Amino acid sequence: MIHEVWIPPVHRDLTGGLERVQVEAATVSALVAALDARFPGIAARLTRDGKLRPGIAIAIDGVLSPRGLRQRLHAPCEIHFVPAMAGG
C-alpha cells in the first residue's frame, strides 16, 4: 500500500524541501526504513534504539498511534511524524 507521508519542517533539509512524499510500506517501521533508503539520515532523526525518538509521535489518519514503529498500516493512510513543541 502507498501512503502519503508529511515531513515536518525540521526534517525537510533531508528531503530537498519536500513536505510530503509517497511511500509503500506495511508497518511504520518499514515506512521509516523506506524513507531512510530514499532520504539517508531521516531514520536517525525519527528513531533511536528501535523506537520512535522521545518527543516524536506518529499520527495515522489524524489519530496518534500508541504502537509507534510496530503499527501496521492496513489501508492507504496519511501519516504525520509530529515533533514535540517546546516553548513558553
ZADO-1210 file (C-alpha; in nm, 4 decimals, padded with zeros to 6 digits):
<atoms>
<atom x="00.0000" y="00.0000" z="00.0000" code="MET" pos="1"/>
<atom x="00.1148" y="00.3501" z="-00.0771" code="ILE" pos="2"/>
<atom x="00.0873" y="00.6093" z="00.1992" code="HIS" pos="3"/>
<atom x="00.1084" y="00.9882" z="00.1984" code="GLU" pos="4"/>
<atom x="00.3783" y="01.0911" z="00.4470" code="VAL" pos="5"/>
<atom x="00.4010" y="01.4516" z="00.5680" code="TRP" pos="6"/>
<atom x="00.7544" y="01.5570" z="00.6581" code="ILE" pos="7"/>
<atom x="00.7915" y="01.8055" z="00.9461" code="PRO" pos="8"/>
<atom x="00.9712" y="02.1285" z="00.8516" code="PRO" pos="9"/>
<atom x="01.2633" y="02.0410" z="01.0797" code="VAL" pos="10"/>
<atom x="01.3403" y="01.7329" z="00.8641" code="HIS" pos="11"/>
<atom x="01.2849" y="01.8806" z="00.5191" code="ARG" pos="12"/>
<atom x="01.6544" y="01.9528" z="00.4771" code="ASP" pos="13"/>
<atom x="01.6897" y="01.5766" z="00.4184" code="LEU" pos="14"/>
<atom x="01.4086" y="01.5632" z="00.1617" code="THR" pos="15"/>
<atom x="01.5257" y="01.8542" z="-00.0505" code="GLY" pos="16"/>
<atom x="01.2415" y="02.0643" z="00.0877" code="GLY" pos="17"/>
<atom x="00.9636" y="01.8159" z="00.0091" code="LEU" pos="18"/>
<atom x="00.6807" y="01.8471" z="00.2584" code="GLU" pos="19"/>
<atom x="00.5109" y="01.5223" z="00.1618" code="ARG" pos="20"/>
<atom x="00.6143" y="01.2028" z="-00.0123" code="VAL" pos="21"/>
<atom x="00.4505" y="00.8764" z="-00.1043" code="GLN" pos="22"/>
<atom x="00.5899" y="00.5594" z="00.0476" code="VAL" pos="23"/>
<atom x="00.4902" y="00.1957" z="00.0186" code="GLU" pos="24"/>
<atom x="00.5026" y="00.0018" z="00.3470" code="ALA" pos="25"/>
<atom x="00.3051" y="-00.2414" z="00.5634" code="ALA" pos="26"/>
<atom x="00.4244" y="-00.1076" z="00.9018" code="THR" pos="27"/>
<atom x="00.5548" y="00.2207" z="01.0373" code="VAL" pos="28"/>
<atom x="00.8940" y="00.0549" z="01.0857" code="SER" pos="29"/>
<atom x="00.9063" y="-00.0434" z="00.7166" code="ALA" pos="30"/>
<atom x="00.7894" y="00.3065" z="00.6250" code="LEU" pos="31"/>
<atom x="01.0796" y="00.4647" z="00.8180" code="VAL" pos="32"/>
<atom x="01.3236" y="00.2227" z="00.6500" code="ALA" pos="33"/>
<atom x="01.1845" y="00.3153" z="00.3068" code="ALA" pos="34"/>
<atom x="01.2122" y="00.6849" z="00.3901" code="LEU" pos="35"/>
<atom x="01.5726" y="00.6349" z="00.5023" code="ASP" pos="36"/>
<atom x="01.6609" y="00.4492" z="00.1816" code="ALA" pos="37"/>
<atom x="01.5288" y="00.7450" z="-00.0144" code="ARG" pos="38"/>
<atom x="01.6444" y="01.0210" z="00.2229" code="PHE" pos="39"/>
<atom x="01.9525" y="00.8958" z="00.4147" code="PRO" pos="40"/>
<atom x="01.9650" y="01.0151" z="00.7730" code="GLY" pos="41"/>
<atom x="01.5927" y="01.0524" z="00.8320" code="ILE" pos="42"/>
<atom x="01.5679" y="00.7281" z="01.0330" code="ALA" pos="43"/>
<atom x="01.8323" y="00.8574" z="01.2758" code="ALA" pos="44"/>
<atom x="01.6229" y="01.1685" z="01.3331" code="ARG" pos="45"/>
<atom x="01.2979" y="00.9781" z="01.3828" code="LEU" pos="46"/>
<atom x="01.4160" y="00.6692" z="01.5735" code="THR" pos="47"/>
<atom x="01.6591" y="00.5563" z="01.8395" code="ARG" pos="48"/>
<atom x="01.7226" y="00.2046" z="01.9692" code="ASP" pos="49"/>
<atom x="01.4420" y="00.0592" z="01.7572" code="GLY" pos="50"/>
<atom x="01.1758" y="00.3024" z="01.8812" code="LYS" pos="51"/>
<atom x="01.0466" y="00.6431" z="01.7881" code="LEU" pos="52"/>
<atom x="01.2681" y="00.9071" z="01.9437" code="ARG" pos="53"/>
<atom x="01.1364" y="01.0735" z="02.2575" code="PRO" pos="54"/>
<atom x="00.9467" y="01.3830" z="02.1536" code="GLY" pos="55"/>
<atom x="00.8258" y="01.2323" z="01.8242" code="ILE" pos="56"/>
<atom x="00.4762" y="01.0931" z="01.7839" code="ALA" pos="57"/>
<atom x="00.3111" y="00.9431" z="01.4791" code="ILE" pos="58"/>
<atom x="-00.0379" y="01.0301" z="01.3649" code="ALA" pos="59"/>
<atom x="-00.2131" y="00.7982" z="01.1215" code="ILE" pos="60"/>
<atom x="-00.5170" y="00.9482" z="00.9549" code="ASP" pos="61"/>
<atom x="-00.5257" y="01.2123" z="01.2279" code="GLY" pos="62"/>
<atom x="-00.5065" y="00.9719" z="01.5226" code="VAL" pos="63"/>
<atom x="-00.1944" y="00.9404" z="01.7395" code="LEU" pos="64"/>
<atom x="-00.0719" y="00.5833" z="01.7405" code="SER" pos="65"/>
<atom x="00.0403" y="00.4291" z="02.0710" code="PRO" pos="66"/>
<atom x="00.2095" y="00.1396" z="01.8854" code="ARG" pos="67"/>
<atom x="00.4863" y="00.3506" z="01.7343" code="GLY" pos="68"/>
<atom x="00.7027" y="00.1613" z="01.4850" code="LEU" pos="69"/>
<atom x="00.5019" y="-00.1586" z="01.5364" code="ARG" pos="70"/>
<atom x="00.1836" y="-00.0025" z="01.3979" code="GLN" pos="71"/>
<atom x="00.0546" y="-00.1942" z="01.0971" code="ARG" pos="72"/>
<atom x="-00.0749" y="00.0029" z="00.8008" code="LEU" pos="73"/>
<atom x="-00.3766" y="-00.1841" z="00.6644" code="HIS" pos="74"/>
<atom x="-00.5046" y="00.0723" z="00.4153" code="ALA" pos="75"/>
<atom x="-00.3582" y="00.3729" z="00.2369" code="PRO" pos="76"/>
<atom x="-00.3010" y="00.6300" z="00.5127" code="CYS" pos="77"/>
<atom x="-00.1986" y="00.9861" z="00.5693" code="GLU" pos="78"/>
<atom x="00.0952" y="00.9777" z="00.8094" code="ILE" pos="79"/>
<atom x="00.2445" y="01.2630" z="01.0088" code="HIS" pos="80"/>
<atom x="00.5564" y="01.2495" z="01.2241" code="PHE" pos="81"/>
<atom x="00.4763" y="01.5017" z="01.4943" code="VAL" pos="82"/>
<atom x="00.7695" y="01.6601" z="01.6788" code="PRO" pos="83"/>
<atom x="00.7133" y="01.7853" z="02.0313" code="ALA" pos="84"/>
<atom x="00.6656" y="02.1575" z="02.0614" code="MET" pos="85"/>
<atom x="00.8712" y="02.3466" z="02.3160" code="ALA" pos="86"/>
<atom x="00.8454" y="02.6978" z="02.4359" code="GLY" pos="87"/>
<atom x="00.6849" y="02.9067" z="02.6950" code="GLY" pos="88"/>
</atoms>
